[in-house]
Amino acid sequence: MLTRPSDIGLSSPAGLEQGRFRVSTDAHGNRTVVNGLNNAGLFRNVQKTTPKLDAQLAALPARQLLTQHASGPIAFDDFKTIVQTLVAGSQQ
């Protein structure tokens, strides 16, 4: 998909890797998720923009991802917990 052409007639691709995650399963049955950018900076500024999330995840292992994850695969269950918590918080 391309953006609308600018005043000088140029357009650019939109939505290339945003929101798309590949789910992989290793030989031990562990599922991970990774996006086209290897999840680099995926959680950058999440704590600042959604301060309630930190408190909601306080007792869960997924909370560490918000502060410690720089890039690379993420355990499917941790990712799912964070997404579900974000969605639930946005519906309040």
Secondary structure, DSSP 4 states (H G I P E B T S, - for coil): -BPPP-TTS---B--SSTT-EEEEE-TTS-EEEEETTTTTTTTTTHHHH-HHHHHHTTTSTTHHHHHH--SS-EEHHHHHHHHHHHHHHHT-
